[in-house]
Amino acid sequence: MDHAHNARIDEGRYAQRSITETVNSTVKRSLGYAVRARNWYREFREVTLMCVVYNIKRAIKP
């Protein structure tokens, strides 16, 4: 059963998932894990800004 499940895993997409999980973990560690907004559009804006800050930090780092 495990072999059949492993055969169905798409390697390209699974690799993208691991990269996404790594970025999420890094953002949580560096910027905090709590979203303080109460409305969904403000939460979205806050998460978007967290990602922008993360990308700027990555671009500046030598």
PDB file of N, H, CA, C and O in Angstrom:
ATOM      1  N   MET A   1       0.826  -1.189   0.000  1.00  0.00           N
ATOM      2  CA  MET A   1       0.000   0.000   0.000  1.00  0.00           C
ATOM      3  C   MET A   1       0.872   1.256   0.000  1.00  0.00           C
ATOM      4  O   MET A   1       0.579   2.218  -0.710  1.00  0.00           O
ATOM      5  N   ASP A   2       1.950   1.247   0.801  1.00  0.00           N
ATOM      6  H   ASP A   2       2.188   0.466   1.378  1.00  0.00           H
ATOM      7  CA  ASP A   2       2.837   2.413   0.845  1.00  0.00           C
ATOM      8  C   ASP A   2       3.521   2.650  -0.490  1.00  0.00           C
ATOM      9  O   ASP A   2       3.706   3.799  -0.890  1.00  0.00           O
ATOM     10  N   HIS A   3       3.895   1.600  -1.177  1.00  0.00           N
ATOM     11  H   HIS A   3       3.745   0.666  -0.852  1.00  0.00           H
ATOM     12  CA  HIS A   3       4.548   1.747  -2.473  1.00  0.00           C
ATOM     13  C   HIS A   3       3.607   2.392  -3.489  1.00  0.00           C
ATOM     14  O   HIS A   3       4.037   3.216  -4.296  1.00  0.00           O
ATOM     15  N   ALA A   4       2.332   2.024  -3.454  1.00  0.00           N
ATOM     16  H   ALA A   4       1.982   1.355  -2.798  1.00  0.00           H
ATOM     17  CA  ALA A   4       1.358   2.616  -4.371  1.00  0.00           C
ATOM     18  C   ALA A   4       1.170   4.094  -4.067  1.00  0.00           C
ATOM     19  O   ALA A   4       1.061   4.911  -4.981  1.00  0.00           O
ATOM     20  N   HIS A   5       1.132   4.434  -2.794  1.00  0.00           N
ATOM     21  H   HIS A   5       1.220   3.770  -2.052  1.00  0.00           H
ATOM     22  CA  HIS A   5       0.979   5.842  -2.418  1.00  0.00           C
ATOM     23  C   HIS A   5       2.201   6.648  -2.854  1.00  0.00           C
ATOM     24  O   HIS A   5       2.058   7.742  -3.399  1.00  0.00           O
ATOM     25  N   ASN A   6       3.373   6.130  -2.624  1.00  0.00           N
ATOM     26  H   ASN A   6       3.490   5.241  -2.180  1.00  0.00           H
ATOM     27  CA  ASN A   6       4.595   6.834  -3.006  1.00  0.00           C
ATOM     28  C   ASN A   6       4.709   6.995  -4.522  1.00  0.00           C
ATOM     29  O   ASN A   6       5.289   7.972  -4.995  1.00  0.00           O
ATOM     30  N   ALA A   7       4.174   6.066  -5.272  1.00  0.00           N
ATOM     31  H   ALA A   7       3.702   5.273  -4.888  1.00  0.00           H
ATOM     32  CA  ALA A   7       4.227   6.155  -6.725  1.00  0.00           C
ATOM     33  C   ALA A   7       3.344   7.279  -7.247  1.00  0.00           C
ATOM     34  O   ALA A   7       3.600   7.811  -8.327  1.00  0.00           O
ATOM     35  N   ARG A   8       2.306   7.651  -6.498  1.00  0.00           N
ATOM     36  H   ARG A   8       2.097   7.219  -5.621  1.00  0.00           H
ATOM     37  CA  ARG A   8       1.388   8.709  -6.938  1.00  0.00           C
ATOM     38  C   ARG A   8       1.893  10.109  -6.606  1.00  0.00           C
ATOM     39  O   ARG A   8       1.328  11.090  -7.089  1.00  0.00           O
ATOM     40  N   ILE A   9       2.937  10.224  -5.798  1.00  0.00           N
ATOM     41  H   ILE A   9       3.396   9.427  -5.405  1.00  0.00           H
ATOM     42  CA  ILE A   9       3.451  11.532  -5.412  1.00  0.00           C
ATOM     43  C   ILE A   9       4.183  12.160  -6.594  1.00  0.00           C
ATOM     44  O   ILE A   9       5.063  11.543  -7.194  1.00  0.00           O
ATOM     45  N   ASP A  10       3.814  13.366  -6.911  1.00  0.00           N
ATOM     46  H   ASP A  10       3.099  13.867  -6.423  1.00  0.00           H
ATOM     47  CA  ASP A  10       4.451  14.116  -7.993  1.00  0.00           C
ATOM     48  C   ASP A  10       5.677  14.818  -7.408  1.00  0.00           C
ATOM     49  O   ASP A  10       5.544  15.685  -6.544  1.00  0.00           O
ATOM     50  N   GLU A  11       6.847  14.453  -7.868  1.00  0.00           N
ATOM     51  H   GLU A  11       6.955  13.749  -8.569  1.00  0.00           H
ATOM     52  CA  GLU A  11       8.093  14.973  -7.297  1.00  0.00           C
ATOM     53  C   GLU A  11       8.207  16.491  -7.398  1.00  0.00           C
ATOM     54  O   GLU A  11       8.628  17.146  -6.445  1.00  0.00           O
ATOM     55  N   GLY A  12       7.839  17.046  -8.539  1.00  0.00           N
ATOM     56  H   GLY A  12       7.497  16.514  -9.313  1.00  0.00           H
ATOM     57  CA  GLY A  12       7.957  18.489  -8.730  1.00  0.00           C
ATOM     58  C   GLY A  12       7.093  19.270  -7.758  1.00  0.00           C
ATOM     59  O   GLY A  12       7.551  20.243  -7.159  1.00  0.00           O
ATOM     60  N   ARG A  13       5.870  18.858  -7.601  1.00  0.00           N
ATOM     61  H   ARG A  13       5.498  18.068  -8.087  1.00  0.00           H
ATOM     62  CA  ARG A  13       4.961  19.556  -6.693  1.00  0.00           C
ATOM     63  C   ARG A  13       5.367  19.335  -5.235  1.00  0.00           C
ATOM     64  O   ARG A  13       5.249  20.246  -4.416  1.00  0.00           O
ATOM     65  N   TYR A  14       5.841  18.141  -4.909  1.00  0.00           N
ATOM     66  H   TYR A  14       5.937  17.401  -5.574  1.00  0.00           H
ATOM     67  CA  TYR A  14       6.244  17.876  -3.535  1.00  0.00           C
ATOM     68  C   TYR A  14       7.452  18.721  -3.157  1.00  0.00           C
ATOM     69  O   TYR A  14       7.552  19.176  -2.018  1.00  0.00           O
ATOM     70  N   ALA A  15       8.356  18.936  -4.081  1.00  0.00           N
ATOM     71  H   ALA A  15       8.275  18.567  -5.007  1.00  0.00           H
ATOM     72  CA  ALA A  15       9.523  19.781  -3.819  1.00  0.00           C
ATOM     73  C   ALA A  15       9.082  21.226  -3.593  1.00  0.00           C
ATOM     74  O   ALA A  15       9.635  21.913  -2.734  1.00  0.00           O
ATOM     75  N   GLN A  16       8.092  21.692  -4.356  1.00  0.00           N
ATOM     76  H   GLN A  16       7.643  21.134  -5.054  1.00  0.00           H
ATOM     77  CA  GLN A  16       7.573  23.040  -4.148  1.00  0.00           C
ATOM     78  C   GLN A  16       6.932  23.167  -2.778  1.00  0.00           C
ATOM     79  O   GLN A  16       7.043  24.211  -2.135  1.00  0.00           O
ATOM     80  N   ARG A  17       6.266  22.120  -2.327  1.00  0.00           N
ATOM     81  H   ARG A  17       6.176  21.272  -2.850  1.00  0.00           H
ATOM     82  CA  ARG A  17       5.645  22.163  -1.009  1.00  0.00           C
ATOM     83  C   ARG A  17       6.703  22.288   0.075  1.00  0.00           C
ATOM     84  O   ARG A  17       6.519  23.052   1.022  1.00  0.00           O
ATOM     85  N   SER A  18       7.792  21.566  -0.038  1.00  0.00           N
ATOM     86  H   SER A  18       7.942  20.946  -0.807  1.00  0.00           H
ATOM     87  CA  SER A  18       8.828  21.652   0.981  1.00  0.00           C
ATOM     88  C   SER A  18       9.461  23.039   1.008  1.00  0.00           C
ATOM     89  O   SER A  18       9.801  23.539   2.080  1.00  0.00           O
ATOM     90  N   ILE A  19       9.620  23.660  -0.143  1.00  0.00           N
ATOM     91  H   ILE A  19       9.344  23.254  -1.013  1.00  0.00           H
ATOM     92  CA  ILE A  19      10.152  25.028  -0.200  1.00  0.00           C
ATOM     93  C   ILE A  19       9.174  25.992   0.469  1.00  0.00           C
ATOM     94  O   ILE A  19       9.582  26.877   1.221  1.00  0.00           O
ATOM     95  N   THR A  20       7.888  25.816   0.193  1.00  0.00           N
ATOM     96  H   THR A  20       7.556  25.096  -0.418  1.00  0.00           H
ATOM     97  CA  THR A  20       6.865  26.668   0.798  1.00  0.00           C
ATOM     98  C   THR A  20       6.853  26.514   2.311  1.00  0.00           C
ATOM     99  O   THR A  20       6.762  27.508   3.032  1.00  0.00           O
ATOM    100  N   GLU A  21       6.943  25.290   2.797  1.00  0.00           N
ATOM    101  H   GLU A  21       7.017  24.483   2.211  1.00  0.00           H
ATOM    102  CA  GLU A  21       6.964  25.052   4.238  1.00  0.00           C
ATOM    103  C   GLU A  21       8.193  25.695   4.884  1.00  0.00           C
ATOM    104  O   GLU A  21       8.105  26.217   5.996  1.00  0.00           O
ATOM    105  N   THR A  22       9.326  25.662   4.201  1.00  0.00           N
ATOM    106  H   THR A  22       9.397  25.239   3.298  1.00  0.00           H
ATOM    107  CA  THR A  22      10.534  26.286   4.719  1.00  0.00           C
ATOM    108  C   THR A  22      10.374  27.794   4.824  1.00  0.00           C
ATOM    109  O   THR A  22      10.764  28.394   5.826  1.00  0.00           O
ATOM    110  N   VAL A  23       9.804  28.408   3.796  1.00  0.00           N
ATOM    111  H   VAL A  23       9.487  27.921   2.982  1.00  0.00           H
ATOM    112  CA  VAL A  23       9.591  29.860   3.816  1.00  0.00           C
ATOM    113  C   VAL A  23       8.605  30.232   4.915  1.00  0.00           C
ATOM    114  O   VAL A  23       8.830  31.202   5.640  1.00  0.00           O
ATOM    115  N   ASN A  24       7.514  29.477   5.053  1.00  0.00           N
ATOM    116  H   ASN A  24       7.331  28.689   4.465  1.00  0.00           H
ATOM    117  CA  ASN A  24       6.542  29.752   6.113  1.00  0.00           C
ATOM    118  C   ASN A  24       7.192  29.661   7.483  1.00  0.00           C
ATOM    119  O   ASN A  24       6.936  30.502   8.345  1.00  0.00           O
ATOM    120  N   SER A  25       8.017  28.666   7.693  1.00  0.00           N
ATOM    121  H   SER A  25       8.225  27.983   6.993  1.00  0.00           H
ATOM    122  CA  SER A  25       8.701  28.505   8.973  1.00  0.00           C
ATOM    123  C   SER A  25       9.644  29.671   9.245  1.00  0.00           C
ATOM    124  O   SER A  25       9.703  30.176  10.366  1.00  0.00           O
ATOM    125  N   THR A  26      10.376  30.097   8.227  1.00  0.00           N
ATOM    126  H   THR A  26      10.328  29.686   7.316  1.00  0.00           H
ATOM    127  CA  THR A  26      11.302  31.216   8.378  1.00  0.00           C
ATOM    128  C   THR A  26      10.571  32.510   8.703  1.00  0.00           C
ATOM    129  O   THR A  26      11.003  33.275   9.565  1.00  0.00           O
ATOM    130  N   VAL A  27       9.465  32.753   8.012  1.00  0.00           N
ATOM    131  H   VAL A  27       9.114  32.132   7.312  1.00  0.00           H
ATOM    132  CA  VAL A  27       8.682  33.963   8.270  1.00  0.00           C
ATOM    133  C   VAL A  27       8.135  33.936   9.689  1.00  0.00           C
ATOM    134  O   VAL A  27       8.168  34.957  10.377  1.00  0.00           O
ATOM    135  N   LYS A  28       7.640  32.807  10.137  1.00  0.00           N
ATOM    136  H   LYS A  28       7.613  31.978   9.578  1.00  0.00           H
ATOM    137  CA  LYS A  28       7.103  32.700  11.492  1.00  0.00           C
ATOM    138  C   LYS A  28       8.183  32.947  12.540  1.00  0.00           C
ATOM    139  O   LYS A  28       7.940  33.628  13.537  1.00  0.00           O
ATOM    140  N   ARG A  29       9.374  32.395  12.316  1.00  0.00           N
ATOM    141  H   ARG A  29       9.571  31.843  11.506  1.00  0.00           H
ATOM    142  CA  ARG A  29      10.451  32.586  13.288  1.00  0.00           C
ATOM    143  C   ARG A  29      10.951  34.014  13.328  1.00  0.00           C
ATOM    144  O   ARG A  29      11.267  34.528  14.402  1.00  0.00           O
ATOM    145  N   SER A  30      11.029  34.666  12.177  1.00  0.00           N
ATOM    146  H   SER A  30      10.773  34.249  11.305  1.00  0.00           H
ATOM    147  CA  SER A  30      11.615  36.005  12.145  1.00  0.00           C
ATOM    148  C   SER A  30      10.603  37.118  12.420  1.00  0.00           C
ATOM    149  O   SER A  30      10.953  38.123  13.038  1.00  0.00           O
ATOM    150  N   LEU A  31       9.369  36.956  11.977  1.00  0.00           N
ATOM    151  H   LEU A  31       9.085  36.139  11.475  1.00  0.00           H
ATOM    152  CA  LEU A  31       8.389  38.039  12.089  1.00  0.00           C
ATOM    153  C   LEU A  31       7.257  37.738  13.060  1.00  0.00           C
ATOM    154  O   LEU A  31       6.409  38.600  13.292  1.00  0.00           O
ATOM    155  N   GLY A  32       7.220  36.565  13.623  1.00  0.00           N
ATOM    156  H   GLY A  32       7.908  35.865  13.434  1.00  0.00           H
ATOM    157  CA  GLY A  32       6.150  36.197  14.546  1.00  0.00           C
ATOM    158  C   GLY A  32       5.073  35.403  13.834  1.00  0.00           C
ATOM    159  O   GLY A  32       4.914  35.500  12.617  1.00  0.00           O
ATOM    160  N   TYR A  33       4.349  34.634  14.586  1.00  0.00           N
ATOM    161  H   TYR A  33       4.478  34.555  15.574  1.00  0.00           H
ATOM    162  CA  TYR A  33       3.362  33.737  13.990  1.00  0.00           C
ATOM    163  C   TYR A  33       1.936  34.246  14.127  1.00  0.00           C
ATOM    164  O   TYR A  33       1.033  33.702  13.492  1.00  0.00           O
ATOM    165  N   ALA A  34       1.709  35.263  14.930  1.00  0.00           N
ATOM    166  H   ALA A  34       2.443  35.705  15.447  1.00  0.00           H
ATOM    167  CA  ALA A  34       0.350  35.743  15.171  1.00  0.00           C
ATOM    168  C   ALA A  34      -0.048  36.804  14.147  1.00  0.00           C
ATOM    169  O   ALA A  34       0.732  37.695  13.812  1.00  0.00           O
ATOM    170  N   VAL A  35      -1.262  36.684  13.669  1.00  0.00           N
ATOM    171  H   VAL A  35      -1.895  35.960  13.942  1.00  0.00           H
ATOM    172  CA  VAL A  35      -1.853  37.713  12.823  1.00  0.00           C
ATOM    173  C   VAL A  35      -2.812  38.483  13.720  1.00  0.00           C
ATOM    174  O   VAL A  35      -3.722  37.902  14.310  1.00  0.00           O
ATOM    175  N   ARG A  36      -2.609  39.773  13.819  1.00  0.00           N
ATOM    176  H   ARG A  36      -1.869  40.246  13.339  1.00  0.00           H
ATOM    177  CA  ARG A  36      -3.351  40.556  14.792  1.00  0.00           C
ATOM    178  C   ARG A  36      -4.651  41.138  14.252  1.00  0.00           C
ATOM    179  O   ARG A  36      -5.496  41.586  15.027  1.00  0.00           O
ATOM    180  N   ALA A  37      -4.819  41.138  12.947  1.00  0.00           N
ATOM    181  H   ALA A  37      -4.132  40.774  12.317  1.00  0.00           H
ATOM    182  CA  ALA A  37      -6.021  41.709  12.340  1.00  0.00           C
ATOM    183  C   ALA A  37      -7.227  40.801  12.591  1.00  0.00           C
ATOM    184  O   ALA A  37      -7.079  39.601  12.820  1.00  0.00           O
ATOM    185  N   ARG A  38      -8.392  41.380  12.545  1.00  0.00           N
ATOM    186  H   ARG A  38      -8.512  42.355  12.360  1.00  0.00           H
ATOM    187  CA  ARG A  38      -9.615  40.606  12.794  1.00  0.00           C
ATOM    188  C   ARG A  38     -10.443  40.372  11.537  1.00  0.00           C
ATOM    189  O   ARG A  38     -11.211  39.411  11.486  1.00  0.00           O
ATOM    190  N   ASN A  39     -10.314  41.203  10.544  1.00  0.00           N
ATOM    191  H   ASN A  39      -9.690  41.984  10.585  1.00  0.00           H
ATOM    192  CA  ASN A  39     -11.057  41.029   9.292  1.00  0.00           C
ATOM    193  C   ASN A  39     -10.181  40.304   8.285  1.00  0.00           C
ATOM    194  O   ASN A  39      -8.957  40.433   8.307  1.00  0.00           O
ATOM    195  N   TRP A  40     -10.817  39.535   7.396  1.00  0.00           N
ATOM    196  H   TRP A  40     -11.812  39.431   7.378  1.00  0.00           H
ATOM    197  CA  TRP A  40     -10.047  38.701   6.475  1.00  0.00           C
ATOM    198  C   TRP A  40      -9.189  39.542   5.545  1.00  0.00           C
ATOM    199  O   TRP A  40      -8.070  39.140   5.227  1.00  0.00           O
ATOM    200  N   TYR A  41      -9.675  40.703   5.095  1.00  0.00           N
ATOM    201  H   TYR A  41     -10.584  41.030   5.353  1.00  0.00           H
ATOM    202  CA  TYR A  41      -8.878  41.509   4.164  1.00  0.00           C
ATOM    203  C   TYR A  41      -7.693  42.147   4.868  1.00  0.00           C
ATOM    204  O   TYR A  41      -6.643  42.340   4.257  1.00  0.00           O
ATOM    205  N   ARG A  42      -7.844  42.475   6.134  1.00  0.00           N
ATOM    206  H   ARG A  42      -8.697  42.319   6.631  1.00  0.00           H
ATOM    207  CA  ARG A  42      -6.700  43.005   6.886  1.00  0.00           C
ATOM    208  C   ARG A  42      -5.699  41.899   7.206  1.00  0.00           C
ATOM    209  O   ARG A  42      -4.491  42.136   7.204  1.00  0.00           O
ATOM    210  N   GLU A  43      -6.195  40.691   7.481  1.00  0.00           N
ATOM    211  H   GLU A  43      -7.176  40.499   7.482  1.00  0.00           H
ATOM    212  CA  GLU A  43      -5.299  39.546   7.681  1.00  0.00           C
ATOM    213  C   GLU A  43      -4.488  39.296   6.417  1.00  0.00           C
ATOM    214  O   GLU A  43      -3.278  39.081   6.478  1.00  0.00           O
ATOM    215  N   PHE A  44      -5.165  39.324   5.268  1.00  0.00           N
ATOM    216  H   PHE A  44      -6.148  39.499   5.218  1.00  0.00           H
ATOM    217  CA  PHE A  44      -4.491  39.109   3.993  1.00  0.00           C
ATOM    218  C   PHE A  44      -3.420  40.165   3.767  1.00  0.00           C
ATOM    219  O   PHE A  44      -2.307  39.854   3.346  1.00  0.00           O
ATOM    220  N   ARG A  45      -3.764  41.411   4.048  1.00  0.00           N
ATOM    221  H   ARG A  45      -4.668  41.665   4.391  1.00  0.00           H
ATOM    222  CA  ARG A  45      -2.802  42.503   3.887  1.00  0.00           C
ATOM    223  C   ARG A  45      -1.607  42.308   4.816  1.00  0.00           C
ATOM    224  O   ARG A  45      -0.466  42.540   4.418  1.00  0.00           O
ATOM    225  N   GLU A  46      -1.862  41.884   6.045  1.00  0.00           N
ATOM    226  H   GLU A  46      -2.789  41.695   6.369  1.00  0.00           H
ATOM    227  CA  GLU A  46      -0.780  41.678   7.003  1.00  0.00           C
ATOM    228  C   GLU A  46       0.142  40.542   6.566  1.00  0.00           C
ATOM    229  O   GLU A  46       1.364  40.669   6.642  1.00  0.00           O
ATOM    230  N   VAL A  47      -0.432  39.447   6.116  1.00  0.00           N
ATOM    231  H   VAL A  47      -1.425  39.343   6.055  1.00  0.00           H
ATOM    232  CA  VAL A  47       0.383  38.320   5.647  1.00  0.00           C
ATOM    233  C   VAL A  47       1.161  38.710   4.398  1.00  0.00           C
ATOM    234  O   VAL A  47       2.321  38.327   4.245  1.00  0.00           O
ATOM    235  N   THR A  48       0.534  39.464   3.511  1.00  0.00           N
ATOM    236  H   THR A  48      -0.408  39.775   3.635  1.00  0.00           H
ATOM    237  CA  THR A  48       1.215  39.929   2.299  1.00  0.00           C
ATOM    238  C   THR A  48       2.405  40.812   2.654  1.00  0.00           C
ATOM    239  O   THR A  48       3.479  40.677   2.068  1.00  0.00           O
ATOM    240  N   LEU A  49       2.216  41.710   3.607  1.00  0.00           N
ATOM    241  H   LEU A  49       1.344  41.820   4.083  1.00  0.00           H
ATOM    242  CA  LEU A  49       3.322  42.561   4.032  1.00  0.00           C
ATOM    243  C   LEU A  49       4.440  41.761   4.688  1.00  0.00           C
ATOM    244  O   LEU A  49       5.614  42.086   4.517  1.00  0.00           O
ATOM    245  N   MET A  50       4.090  40.718   5.436  1.00  0.00           N
ATOM    246  H   MET A  50       3.136  40.453   5.576  1.00  0.00           H
ATOM    247  CA  MET A  50       5.113  39.839   6.016  1.00  0.00           C
ATOM    248  C   MET A  50       5.958  39.210   4.907  1.00  0.00           C
ATOM    249  O   MET A  50       7.182  39.130   5.015  1.00  0.00           O
ATOM    250  N   CYS A  51       5.295  38.771   3.851  1.00  0.00           N
ATOM    251  H   CYS A  51       4.301  38.836   3.764  1.00  0.00           H
ATOM    252  CA  CYS A  51       6.023  38.161   2.733  1.00  0.00           C
ATOM    253  C   CYS A  51       6.898  39.178   2.019  1.00  0.00           C
ATOM    254  O   CYS A  51       8.009  38.851   1.600  1.00  0.00           O
ATOM    255  N   VAL A  52       6.416  40.398   1.875  1.00  0.00           N
ATOM    256  H   VAL A  52       5.514  40.663   2.215  1.00  0.00           H
ATOM    257  CA  VAL A  52       7.211  41.449   1.243  1.00  0.00           C
ATOM    258  C   VAL A  52       8.456  41.737   2.078  1.00  0.00           C
ATOM    259  O   VAL A  52       9.555  41.854   1.535  1.00  0.00           O
ATOM    260  N   VAL A  53       8.288  41.852   3.387  1.00  0.00           N
ATOM    261  H   VAL A  53       7.396  41.758   3.828  1.00  0.00           H
ATOM    262  CA  VAL A  53       9.432  42.100   4.273  1.00  0.00           C
ATOM    263  C   VAL A  53      10.429  40.955   4.192  1.00  0.00           C
ATOM    264  O   VAL A  53      11.637  41.188   4.162  1.00  0.00           O
ATOM    265  N   TYR A  54       9.940  39.724   4.158  1.00  0.00           N
ATOM    266  H   TYR A  54       8.958  39.534   4.184  1.00  0.00           H
ATOM    267  CA  TYR A  54      10.814  38.563   4.042  1.00  0.00           C
ATOM    268  C   TYR A  54      11.625  38.626   2.743  1.00  0.00           C
ATOM    269  O   TYR A  54      12.831  38.379   2.750  1.00  0.00           O
ATOM    270  N   ASN A  55      10.964  38.956   1.636  1.00  0.00           N
ATOM    271  H   ASN A  55       9.984  39.157   1.631  1.00  0.00           H
ATOM    272  CA  ASN A  55      11.656  39.037   0.343  1.00  0.00           C
ATOM    273  C   ASN A  55      12.670  40.163   0.313  1.00  0.00           C
ATOM    274  O   ASN A  55      13.738  40.011  -0.278  1.00  0.00           O
ATOM    275  N   ILE A  56      12.360  41.297   0.939  1.00  0.00           N
ATOM    276  H   ILE A  56      11.491  41.421   1.420  1.00  0.00           H
ATOM    277  CA  ILE A  56      13.316  42.396   0.991  1.00  0.00           C
ATOM    278  C   ILE A  56      14.534  41.997   1.816  1.00  0.00           C
ATOM    279  O   ILE A  56      15.668  42.267   1.421  1.00  0.00           O
ATOM    280  N   LYS A  57      14.305  41.360   2.951  1.00  0.00           N
ATOM    281  H   LYS A  57      13.384  41.141   3.272  1.00  0.00           H
ATOM    282  CA  LYS A  57      15.426  40.899   3.779  1.00  0.00           C
ATOM    283  C   LYS A  57      16.309  39.928   3.018  1.00  0.00           C
ATOM    284  O   LYS A  57      17.535  39.982   3.120  1.00  0.00           O
ATOM    285  N   ARG A  58      15.686  39.039   2.254  1.00  0.00           N
ATOM    286  H   ARG A  58      14.690  38.995   2.170  1.00  0.00           H
ATOM    287  CA  ARG A  58      16.450  38.072   1.464  1.00  0.00           C
ATOM    288  C   ARG A  58      17.242  38.742   0.361  1.00  0.00           C
ATOM    289  O   ARG A  58      18.362  38.330   0.056  1.00  0.00           O
ATOM    290  N   ALA A  59      16.666  39.776  -0.241  1.00  0.00           N
ATOM    291  H   ALA A  59      15.757  40.111   0.006  1.00  0.00           H
ATOM    292  CA  ALA A  59      17.348  40.471  -1.335  1.00  0.00           C
ATOM    293  C   ALA A  59      18.528  41.280  -0.824  1.00  0.00           C
ATOM    294  O   ALA A  59      19.534  41.412  -1.522  1.00  0.00           O
ATOM    295  N   ILE A  60      18.422  41.819   0.369  1.00  0.00           N
ATOM    296  H   ILE A  60      17.605  41.712   0.936  1.00  0.00           H
ATOM    297  CA  ILE A  60      19.487  42.653   0.937  1.00  0.00           C
ATOM    298  C   ILE A  60      20.644  41.805   1.448  1.00  0.00           C
ATOM    299  O   ILE A  60      21.801  42.220   1.373  1.00  0.00           O
ATOM    300  N   LYS A  61      20.338  40.624   1.963  1.00  0.00           N
ATOM    301  H   LYS A  61      19.398  40.287   2.023  1.00  0.00           H
ATOM    302  CA  LYS A  61      21.383  39.755   2.536  1.00  0.00           C
ATOM    303  C   LYS A  61      22.402  39.378   1.473  1.00  0.00           C
ATOM    304  O   LYS A  61      22.024  38.903   0.402  1.00  0.00           O
ATOM    305  N   PRO A  62      23.702  39.581   1.749  1.00  0.00           N
ATOM    306  CA  PRO A  62      24.725  39.264   0.726  1.00  0.00           C
ATOM    307  C   PRO A  62      24.911  37.788   0.492  1.00  0.00           C
ATOM    308  O   PRO A  62      25.733  37.392  -0.334  1.00  0.00           O
TER     309      PRO A  62
END
